[in-house]
Amino acid sequence: MAEFTMELNDEQKEVRDWLHGFAADVIRPAAAEWDEREETPWPVIQEAAKVGIYSLDFYAQQYFDPTGLGIPMAMEELFWGDAGIALSIVGTGLAAVGVLANGTEEQIGTWIPQMYGDANDVKVAAFCSSEPDAGSDVASMRTRAVYDEAKDEWVINGTKTWATNGGIANVHVVVAVVDPELGSKGHASFIIPPNTPGLSQGQKFKKHGIRASHTAEVVLENVRVPGSCLLGGKEKLDERLARARERAKQGGERVKNAAMATFEASRPAVGAMAVGTARAAYEVALDYAKTREQFGRPIIDNQGVAFQLADMRTSVDAARLLVWRASWMAINGRPFTAAEGSMSKLFASETAKKVTAQAIQILGGNGYTREYPVERMHRDAAIYTIFEGTSEIQRLVIARTLSGMPIR
Ligand SMILES: Cc1cc2nc3c(=O)[nH]c(=O)nc-3n(C[C@H](O)[C@H](O)[C@H](O)COP(=O)(O)OP(=O)(O)OC[C@H]3O[C@@H](n4cnc5c(N)ncnc54)[C@H](O)[C@@H]3O)c2cc1C
C-alpha cells in the first residue's frame, strides 16, 4: 500500500505540467467559443487524442496510480482549462471505468477501444443511469432488461436522461432493472454496441453551464443486445442477485443504504474537477485584484478584497486535501468509515460554487460579462453540486455513515 503523500513524485509532476500546458494552450483558448456554440468540441477532443490525453492508456495509467493522486491531478488540470471541454474529454473515461470495473477481460478488450476510436476518427462513450423519475432515487429506475433465453439476448426498454454524450456516443453503457424486487441491487449494466437498432437520442438539453458537453435523453425501444453485452456476464449476475435476495430478506433498509454508498470511490474525481474550476477562478481574481486600480491603488490593497482571496485559496487547498485523501483511500481499498469520498465531493463542489461567485464579485462589472472567464466558470461550477449525487445526497450519505441511522 502506498503511503499517503501530498507531494507528487517526479513522474506525476511531469504529467501534471504536460496536462497544464495542454489545458492552457489548447483548452482555455477554445473555452468561450464552445460554450457559445453549445456543441461537442470534436477538434479539441481530436487534439487530445493526438497527444495521448484522450485514450484508455492515459486514463488507465492515472486510474491505477497506486498513490491515488493520478486521477485527481489530471482532473484538476483539465478542468482548470475549462469544465465543459474537459467533461467532453473525460466523459468517455467515466463510461470506460464502468466497463473496467465490472466487465470481463473480453468485454474490456472489445468495447473500450470502440469507445475512444482513434486520433483520426475519435469516438465518445456515454454512461446512462439517470431517468426522468429516478435521479437521486436510483432505486426508482424503470428501464427494464429482460433475458430472452432462446436467443441469448437481452431486450431493453426505457428512457434515460441527462446522459453525457447520450445519443452521440459510439458505445452506450446502460443501467437497467433485471429484478424489480431488489431496488438498486436488482440493476445490471449493459453495453449497447454502435448502431444498435432501437436506441435513439431524445431531447438535447440547453444548459446553464458546461455547455460544451453534450447532455441528452437516450430512448431505448426494444433494444436487443447479445448476452455477451451484460457487463460481468450472466453467471456473476445470477450469483449477485441470489446474494441480494438473501440480504433483502434480512432488511430492505440495508439494501437501500448500500446503494447510496456505491459511488463513494468515484466521487473524489468529481471533487477534483471542482477544485480545477475553483482554482482557475481564484487565479483570475488574484491577478485582477493586483492590477485593477480604484481610489489610486490596486483593489487588493483593501482588506475586504484581500481577505476574500485568502479565504478562496484556503478553501481550494482544503478541498484538494479532502479529494486527495479520499482518492488515496479508494485506490488502497480503505473503508470509507466517515464517507470520506462523499465528504470530498460535497466540500469541493460547494467550494467551486462559492469561489467562482467571489471571483465575479472581485472582478466587478467585468466579472459579470462574457469578456472574462469567471462568469462561465461560475455557471460551470453549479453542476458539481448536482451530478454524481447532489450535495444533499452527499450529506445524507455522510450523516447515515456517521450515525448508522436511516436518516431521511
Ligand atoms: C449536465 C448533467 C450531466 C449529467 N450526466 C449524467 C450522466 O452522464 N449519466 C447519468 O446517468 N446521469 C447524469 N446526470 C444526472 C445527475 O446525476 C442527476 O441530475 C442527479 O443525480 C440529480 O438527480 P435529479 O436531477 O433527478 O434531481 P432530483 O433527484 O429530483 O433532486 C432534486 C432536488 O431534491 C433534492 N433531494 C432529492 N432527494 C433528497 C433527499 N432524500 N434528501 C434531501 N434532498 C433531496 C436534491 O438534492 C435536489 O436538490 C447528469 C446531470 C446533469 C445536469
The ligand as an SDF file (V2000), in Angstrom:
LIG
                    3D

 53 58  0  0  0  0  0  0  0  0999 V2000
  -25.1480   18.2500  -17.0430 C   0  0  0  0  0  0  0  0  0  0  0  0
  -25.5170   16.9380  -16.4360 C   0  0  0  0  0  0  0  0  0  0  0  0
  -24.8290   15.8040  -16.7990 C   0  0  0  0  0  0  0  0  0  0  0  0
  -25.1770   14.5680  -16.2710 C   0  0  0  0  0  0  0  0  0  0  0  0
  -24.5460   13.4340  -16.7110 N   0  0  0  0  0  0  0  0  0  0  0  0
  -25.0540   12.2250  -16.3550 C   0  0  0  0  0  0  0  0  0  0  0  0
  -24.5740   11.0320  -16.9830 C   0  0  0  0  0  0  0  0  0  0  0  0
  -23.6540   11.0570  -17.8130 O   0  0  0  0  0  0  0  0  0  0  0  0
  -25.1610    9.8630  -16.6630 N   0  0  0  0  0  0  0  0  0  0  0  0
  -26.1760    9.7840  -15.7500 C   0  0  0  0  0  0  0  0  0  0  0  0
  -26.6580    8.6810  -15.5150 O   0  0  0  0  0  0  0  0  0  0  0  0
  -26.6450   10.8890  -15.1330 N   0  0  0  0  0  0  0  0  0  0  0  0
  -26.1160   12.1040  -15.4200 C   0  0  0  0  0  0  0  0  0  0  0  0
  -26.6170   13.2470  -14.8180 N   0  0  0  0  0  0  0  0  0  0  0  0
  -27.7280   13.1310  -13.8750 C   0  0  0  0  0  0  0  0  0  0  0  0
  -27.3820   13.5490  -12.4480 C   0  0  0  0  0  0  0  0  0  0  0  0
  -26.6120   12.5840  -11.8360 O   0  0  0  0  0  0  0  0  0  0  0  0
  -28.7280   13.8410  -11.7510 C   0  0  0  0  0  0  0  0  0  0  0  0
  -29.2120   15.0570  -12.2600 O   0  0  0  0  0  0  0  0  0  0  0  0
  -28.5900   13.9120  -10.2430 C   0  0  0  0  0  0  0  0  0  0  0  0
  -28.3440   12.6340   -9.7330 O   0  0  0  0  0  0  0  0  0  0  0  0
  -29.8170   14.5070   -9.5620 C   0  0  0  0  0  0  0  0  0  0  0  0
  -30.9940   13.9070   -9.9990 O   0  0  0  0  0  0  0  0  0  0  0  0
  -32.2380   14.8050  -10.4470 P   0  0  0  0  0  0  0  0  0  0  0  0
  -31.7160   15.7880  -11.4190 O   0  0  0  0  0  0  0  0  0  0  0  0
  -33.3090   13.9120  -10.8810 O   0  0  0  0  0  0  0  0  0  0  0  0
  -32.6570   15.6100   -9.1530 O   0  0  0  0  0  0  0  0  0  0  0  0
  -33.6720   15.1120   -8.0070 P   0  0  0  0  0  0  0  0  0  0  0  0
  -33.2390   13.7800   -7.5160 O   0  0  0  0  0  0  0  0  0  0  0  0
  -35.0690   15.2720   -8.4710 O   0  0  0  0  0  0  0  0  0  0  0  0
  -33.3830   16.1810   -6.8610 O   0  0  0  0  0  0  0  0  0  0  0  0
  -33.9740   17.4800   -6.8570 C   0  0  0  0  0  0  0  0  0  0  0  0
  -33.5930   18.1680   -5.5430 C   0  0  0  0  0  0  0  0  0  0  0  0
  -34.1190   17.4310   -4.4320 O   0  0  0  0  0  0  0  0  0  0  0  0
  -33.0850   17.0880   -3.5510 C   0  0  0  0  0  0  0  0  0  0  0  0
  -33.3540   15.7810   -2.9320 N   0  0  0  0  0  0  0  0  0  0  0  0
  -33.7520   14.6310   -3.5450 C   0  0  0  0  0  0  0  0  0  0  0  0
  -33.8480   13.6270   -2.6640 N   0  0  0  0  0  0  0  0  0  0  0  0
  -33.4940   14.1460   -1.4560 C   0  0  0  0  0  0  0  0  0  0  0  0
  -33.3800   13.6130   -0.1460 C   0  0  0  0  0  0  0  0  0  0  0  0
  -33.6420   12.3330    0.1130 N   0  0  0  0  0  0  0  0  0  0  0  0
  -32.9830   14.4350    0.8420 N   0  0  0  0  0  0  0  0  0  0  0  0
  -32.7030   15.7360    0.6110 C   0  0  0  0  0  0  0  0  0  0  0  0
  -32.7820   16.3040   -0.6160 N   0  0  0  0  0  0  0  0  0  0  0  0
  -33.1670   15.5120   -1.6320 C   0  0  0  0  0  0  0  0  0  0  0  0
  -31.8370   17.0500   -4.4100 C   0  0  0  0  0  0  0  0  0  0  0  0
  -30.6630   17.1920   -3.6150 O   0  0  0  0  0  0  0  0  0  0  0  0
  -32.0830   18.2170   -5.3260 C   0  0  0  0  0  0  0  0  0  0  0  0
  -31.7080   19.4160   -4.6950 O   0  0  0  0  0  0  0  0  0  0  0  0
  -26.2250   14.4850  -15.3120 C   0  0  0  0  0  0  0  0  0  0  0  0
  -26.9020   15.6590  -14.9300 C   0  0  0  0  0  0  0  0  0  0  0  0
  -26.5820   16.8590  -15.4920 C   0  0  0  0  0  0  0  0  0  0  0  0
  -27.3690   18.0790  -15.0880 C   0  0  0  0  0  0  0  0  0  0  0  0
  1  2  1  0
  2  3  1  0
  2 52  2  0
  3  4  2  0
  4  5  1  0
  4 50  1  0
  5  6  2  0
  6  7  1  0
  6 13  1  0
  7  8  2  0
  7  9  1  0
  9 10  1  0
 10 11  2  0
 10 12  1  0
 12 13  2  0
 13 14  1  0
 14 15  1  0
 14 50  1  0
 15 16  1  0
 16 17  1  0
 16 18  1  0
 18 19  1  0
 18 20  1  0
 20 21  1  0
 20 22  1  0
 22 23  1  0
 23 24  1  0
 24 25  2  0
 24 26  1  0
 24 27  1  0
 27 28  1  0
 28 29  2  0
 28 30  1  0
 28 31  1  0
 31 32  1  0
 32 33  1  0
 33 34  1  0
 33 48  1  0
 34 35  1  0
 35 36  1  0
 35 46  1  0
 36 37  1  0
 36 45  1  0
 37 38  2  0
 38 39  1  0
 39 40  1  0
 39 45  2  0
 40 41  1  0
 40 42  2  0
 42 43  1  0
 43 44  2  0
 44 45  1  0
 46 47  1  0
 46 48  1  0
 48 49  1  0
 50 51  2  0
 51 52  1  0
 52 53  1  0
M  END
$$$$
